């Protein structure tokens, strides 16, 4: 059982595709005992993605989750939904960044806005993101730009996070833990 996030904490859960990161992140948010808001960033561009989204919704049905769609306006949703009695789960930053890039928005401005909203959050925020730096250098410019932006986004979120956990094969490895208060 994952250790629950504290009020006002920021947790980043990293991992590869199908690593178990989303399940782990859901456990962290659920363990808070607070109201649960699932902030979904995926867009259904094809039938396969529509099926994935439907499966994710079905998995959370009846478990106290309220879902808010935020394929682009993530900073605004985090700001609007944050409350001391609410745990936010953002799944995932990788899809959000893809959406930002495909919409030809200013990545740095969008990331700055998101980090400000996360930093001002009143309740726990758990963010899921893919670790994309383990593979080969992509052969096309857009894929290289995405990999670079994703790596920088993960670093910036990790820098402000209280906790960072890498999940591989369903097993969590804490990379950063909250500092114990000194008396």
Buried (B, 14 or more C-beta within 10 A) or exposed (E): EBBBBEBEBBBBBBBBEEBBBBBBBBBBBBBBEBBBBBBBBBBEEEEEEEEEBEEBEEEBEEEEBEBBBBBBBBBEBBBEBBBEEBBBBBBBBBBBBBBBBBEEEEBEEBBEBBBEBBEEBBBBBBBBBBBBEEEEEBEEEEEEEBBBBBEBBBEBBBEEBBBBBBBBEEEBEEEBEBEEEEE
